[in-house]
Amino acid sequence: MTLSSVNDEAIIRLNVGGNSFSTLYRTLYQSTYFQNLLEGVMENKTTTSDGAVFIDRDANLFRDVLLYLRTSTIFTRNYHKLHCLLLEAQFYQIDEMEQQAVNLIELQAVAFIAREE
């Protein structure tokens, strides 16, 4: 599958941590990780018996990653989850999501310090 051979509207099926996800190619293409995976740069791509691309990551966090790719927004303000999403953004190589997570974590830290004073 290469960029030239895949339609932006093609539906990509993923299995993340045992959970099924379907999305458009153009949604995933915002991530360098998925660009490399879908264009065949990654040679060790694992697929399930039904042809979905398997990714050994947390499915609950992937829901937020996919939501970010669709909306360009991280919706949680939970400090722990923000740290987890930062790690996911780094794994999936989504620079804008990573920066947004860092900014939200910093805001949480500033708010915490202000409450303590």
Secondary structure, DSSP 4 states (H G I P E B T S, - for coil): --GGGS-TT-EEEEEETTEEEEEEHHHHTTSHHHHHHHTT--TT-EE-TTSPEEE-S-HHHHHHHHHHHHHS------HHHHHHHHHHHHHTT-HHHHHHHHHHHHHHHHHHHHHH-
